[in-house]
């Protein structure tokens, strides 16, 4: 039979295929370090294209989170509720992000990235149509929550897909481009949503058009996005070889793991919670990332108050301010990319000292982002008065975007190397109305200032904290001995 994967190791070809005893351990692995079937070894052009496609896929999710925000006044008027109640639809969408990974992460690990998020992505589009056709507010709220739940599938799986494709050296640059695409979604969403809402189409078409975009991305992913998760690819390879050789004992290492409810709960629920509670690095960075992510969604309520209510701009004009956030994100992406040569020089020096890794070398851009993010909040607050130039707040908005990406990007990379968006929109409107845009921004600025020391402290004490962690790789290797033996390339 013709082999459509790659040649089997020659030392096995002389054995009878029906004699499983001649196959050491019967464990199927990659055919050497340069196996072209390993996603890590795919052509660079293909990996760049897939990274762009993954970014666009997740950008559709983040776009949908904010495209409805300019419609809250119309929704509130149509269903006879306050604007704050209508805002709940944004919070419920983001809340769905929190629960989705509990469902989709196990599916991703056992059945692959593509199977985990493509069906969910299609269902996500259906829920958007349900919002567009809703005849009461309860339907909107329920469907927005389940839309966010389904939309969390690509969010939870895409980070893993990037890790499947890129090695440590190239991953940071790939994540920079991906992050810019993802953050671009919610910054463009209000502008498109405002234009649709102010047109003859009305607020429902914000969801119809978003759903059409989601279905288009779904179709493109279905045709062009391959499976990238190596364990699943090895399982498929083992299955192919069993039929090809007649040796039914052949299997991938992952086939030895039993899928049980207990193992899923332990790996995807209890263990992450335990790490969150017991690891100060993870806890502090999770709090920090939740704060900056929550502030990003808070802007969807704060900017309309400042530019539409205070300054009298139209909804479309007010939404143009979000483009300043996008410009800041793009600029900070360039800063992050330009820092990579310095990072690798630091890592080379760490290797010369006998250290395997130096995650703290990721933190200097995050320190810059922490200061920039806090300063930008005071900047926005200082320019909020009607007699002040709107350019002051717009430049501050750009700095918020720049600070956000520098923090978000390096938190992700630092956590990878080292081992509350739903609530913010709910209090944004009353807080900015009661305190005023300036003092509400100042309050958030003071909180951001209080969080500035986090990356600095980890830069200084990070190695000591990581050494104490029960999840420290060196500790685990020492306790496990020399590791598993007898694994062979087939």
N, C-alpha and C positions, 0 to 999 in steps of 0.2 A: 504493500500500500504506500502511496506517495505521502511523504511527510511534509506538512505545510507549516510547521513551526520552525524547526532548525534541526540539524543533525544531532542525534543522540551521541553522548560520549562514547568513543570507539571501544572502551573497555567492556561495554555491555553488549556490543553488537554480536559477539561471538557466542553469547549464552542463548539457550533456548528461552523464548519468551514465556513459555508456560511453566518455567521453573523459578518461582519467586525467591527461592533460597539463594540464587546466584546474584541477586540485586541487593547490595549492602544497604540495610535499613529501609530500602524502598522509598526513600524520601526524595521528592522532586524539588530541585532548586533551579536557580538560573544557571545557564551554561557559561560560567565564567563571569568575570567582572564586567566584560564588555558585551554581554548578551544584548543584541539589538531589540529583543522583545521586552527588556526591562525598561519601564518608562523613564528611568533616570538616564538611559542611553539613547533616547529618541533624538532625532536631529534638532538642533537649536531652533531652527525656523518653526518646526512643528510645535515645540514647547512654547515659544513666544505666542504663536497663534492661539494655542489652547488657553494660555494665560489671559489673553485679551478676551476670548470667548467666555471664560469663567468670570472675568470682570464685568462684562456686559450682562451676563446672566444675573449676577448679584446686584448690579446697578438697577435692573428692572424691579427687584424687590425693594431697594431703598427709595427708588423713585415713587413707587406706589405708597410708601409710608407717608410721604409729604404732599403728594399731588392733590389730596382731598382737603388739605388744611385751608386753602383759600375759600372753600365752600361752606365753612361752618356757619356763617351768618345766614346764608340761604337755607341751609338744612335746618337751623334753629327756627327760622321764620316759618318754613313749610310745616314743620311738625309741632310748632308751638312750645318750644323749650328754650332755655337760656343757651347762650353761646358756650358756656362752660360745660353744659351737658353734651352739646354737640362735639366738643373737644375730646370727650371720652372715647370717641371712635379712633382717634389717633393713639391714645394711650392703650386701648385694647389691642390694636394692631401690634404695637411694640411689645406688649405683654405676651403675645403669642410667640414672639422670638424666644422668650425665656423657657417655655415648655417644649417647644419643638425639638431641640437637640436631645432631650431625654428619649424621644421616639426614633429620631432619624439617625443618631450616632450609632446605635447598635446595628441598625439595618445597613449602614454604610460599611461597617467593619466585617459583617458576615456575608453581605451580598454585593458590595461594591458601591462606589460613589454614584454611578449613573443610575442604578436601580433605586438608590436611596432618595434622589432628589427629582428625577424627571417626572414620575407620576404625581408627586406632591406639587411640582411646579404647574402642571396642567390643572390640578384641582384648585390651586391658588387662583388661577385665572377665572375659573368658574365662580368662585366666591366673590371675585370682583364684579362679575356680571350680576350676581345676586344683590350686591350693594346697590348697583345702578338701577335695578328694578324694584327695590324695596318699597313697600307701601306703608311702613311704619318704622319708627326709630329703633324698636327692639330688633328688627331684622337687620338693620344697618350695624348695630353693635355686635350682634352675634356673628354675622358674616365677616365683619372686620377682624374680630378675634381669630376666627378660623382661617381667614386669609393670612394673617400674620403667622399662625401656627404652621401652615403649609409653606409659607415663604421662608421660614427658618431653615428648611431643608438645605437649599444651596448655601446659606450662610454658614451652617455648621459643617457642611461637607467640603466647601471650596478650599478652606485652609488646609484640610488634609490632602486635597488634590494637588495643591501647590507643593506640599511637602513630598508628594509622590513623584513630582516632575523635576524638582530643583534640588541640588545639593546645598550644603550650608553656605558655600561661597557665593552662589548665585541667587539663593532664595530671597535675600534682603531686597535686591533690586526688583525681583519679580513681585514681591509683596508691595513695594512702593507703587509700582504701576497699577497693581490690583486695587490698592487702597484709594488711590486718586479716583479710579473709576467708580468705586463703591460710594465714596463720599460725594462724588459728583451727582449721584442720583437724587438725594434729598435736597440738594441746593438748587437743582433745576426744576424739581417737582412743583414748588409753589408758583414759579413763573408760568409754566405750561398750564397748571391748574387755574391760575387767575385768568389767563387769556381765554380758556374754554368757558369758565364760569361767567365772564363778562360778555361773552358772545351770545348769539341766539340759541346756542346749544343747551346751555344751562349746566348745573352742577353734576347731573347724572352722567354726562358725557366725559367727565374726568375719569370715571371708572370704566366706561366702555372703551375709551381710547387706550387706557392703561392695560386693559384686558387684551385688546388686539395686539399690543406690543408684546405682552407676555406670551401669547400663543405663537407669535412669530419667532420669538427667541426659543421657545420650546421646540418648534419644528427644526430650527437650525441646530440646536443641541442634539436632537434626535438623529440627525444625519451626520454631523461632523464631530461630535464629542465622543471619544472612545473611553473605555474603562481605564483608569489609571492606578487603581489600588493593587499593588504588587501581590499581596497574599491571595486575593481573589483570582488574579491572572495565573498564579501558580496552581491554584486549585483547578482551574479550567485546563491548564496544561497537563496536570496529572490525569484528569479525566480523559483527555485526548489520548495520552500515552497508554492508559489502561486498555482502551479499545484497540489501539494500534499494535500493541505488543502482546495482548492477552494476559499480561501480568496484572491481576486484579488487586495485588497488594500495594501497588504504587499509589502514593498519596503525598500531598503537601503537608508541611508541618502544621498548618492551620486546621487540617482535617482531623487532627488529634484532639482538638479542643471541643468539648461538649457544650452545646448551646442549651443553657438552662435559664429559667427565670432568676435563680439565685446568682448565677454568674453575671447576667446582664445588670441586675440591681447593684451588685458589688462593684463592677467595673465602671458603670456609667452614672450611678447615683451616689452610693455610699462613699466610694473612694474619692470622687471629686469634692464632696462635702467635707470629708475628713481632711483633705489637703487644704481646703479653704479655711477651715477652722484652725488647723495645727501648723500651717506654714505662714509665717509673718510676711514673707515676700509676696506670696499669692494673695493674701488677704489685703494688704496695703495697696498693691497694684490693681486689684479688682475694685476696691473702693474708688481709687483715683480714676480708673477708666470709666466706671459707672458715672462718676460726677461729670467728666468732660463729655461723655456720650449723651447724658441727660441734658446738658446745656445745649448741645447741638439741636435737640428736638425742642427745647424751650424757646429757641430763636423763632420757631414757626409761629409762636404766639407773641413774642416780644417785639419783633420787627414790625408786624402790622399795627401794633399799638403806637409805636414811635412814629412811623412814617405815614400811616393812613389816618389814624385818629388825631395825633398831635399835629402833624404837618399838612394833613389834608390831601395826601397823594392818592391816586387811584390804586386799586389792588395790583394791577400789572406793574405800575411804577414802583410800588412798595416791594414787590417781589424781585425786582431787578437788583435789590441790595444783596440778595443771596448769591448773585454772581460774584460779588466781592469775596464771599466766603470761598467759592470755588477757585477764584484766582489765588487766594492765599494757600489753598490746598495744593495747587499745582506748583507754586513757588517753593513751598516747604518740601514737596516731593523732590524737586531739584536739589534742595539743600541736603536731604536725606541721601540721595544718590551720590552727591559729591563727597559725602563723608565716608563712603564705603572704602576707598583706598586707605584712608587713615585708620579705619577699623581693622583692616587686614594687616597693616603694619603693626598695630598694637597686638594683634593675635600672634603674629610671627615672633614678636618679642616675648610673649607669654610662653610660646613653644620653646624658645631658647632657654627659658628659666625652668623648663620641665613641666609646665602647666599644660593640660590638654585643652583647656578652654578658658576664655576670659569674657563671660557675659557682661561684666561691668563696662567693657569697652563699648557696648551699645548705648550707654546712658547719656553721654554728653549732649547729643541732639535733643534728648528728652528733657534735660535740664534747661536748654534754650527754649524748648516748647513750653515748659512749665512757667517760666518767667514771662514769655510772650503772651501766653494764654491769660494769665492773671492781669497783666498790664492792659490787654485789649478790652477787658471788661470795664475797667475804669475809664478807658478811652471812649467806649460806647456810652457809658453813663455821663461823662463830661460833655459829650456832644449832643445829648438828648433834648436840650432846651430848644424851643421853637426859634429863638433868636440866634442860635448857633448854626454854623454852616453844616448842612447834612453830610458834607465830605468827611467831617471828623468821625461821625459814627460809621460811615461806609468804610473808611480806612481801618477803623477798629474791627469791623466785621471781617475784613480780609485777614487781619492779624489773628482773630479767633480761629479761622480756618487753618492758618499756618501753624498756630500752636497746637490745635487739635491733632493734626496729622503727625506732628513730631512726637506727641505723647502717645497716641494710639499705635503708631507704627512700631515704636521702640518698646512699648509694653509687650506687644505680641512677640517680637524677636527676642526680647530678654527672657520672657517666660519659656519660650521654646528652647533657648540655649541653657537656661538654668534647670531645667527638668525636661442702671436704674432709669434706662431711658423711658420706661412706661409711666413713671410717676410725675416726672417734671412738667409735662404739658398741663397737668391738671391744676397745679397751683400757679402756673405762669401768669394767666390773665388776671386773677384777683391780686396777685403780688405786685404786678407792674401797674395795675390801676390804683391800688391803695398806697403803695410806696412811691409811685412815679417811676418812669423809666430810669432816671438817673440814680436814685437811691437803691432801687432793685438791682441795678447793674453793679453798684458799689458793694452791696451785700454779697453778691455772688463773687465779686472780685476779692473781697476779704477771705472768703472760703478758699478761693483758688490760691491766694497768697499763703494761707496756712498749709496747703498741700505741696507747695514748692519744695520743701526739704525732702520729700519722699525720694526722688531720684538721686539727690545728693547723698543722702544717708545710705542708700543701697550701693552707690558708687564706692563709698568708703568701707561700709561694713558688709557688703554683699558676699564676698568670699567666705567670711566667717559664718554668716547665716546659712549659706549653702552647705558648708561643711557639717553643720549641725542637723541638717534636714535628714529625715528618715528615708527620703526619696533620692538622696545623693547617689549618683551612678557608681562612684567608687566604693561607697559603703555597701551597695547592693551586690556589686561584683565580688567584694571580699567575702560577703556572707554566702554567696552562691558558689564559691570556688571558681574553678576555671571555666564553668559554663557547659553548654551542651556539646556533646561530641558525636562523631559519626554521621555528620550531615554531608551529603554528597551532591555534586552537580549531576543532573540527569538531562 
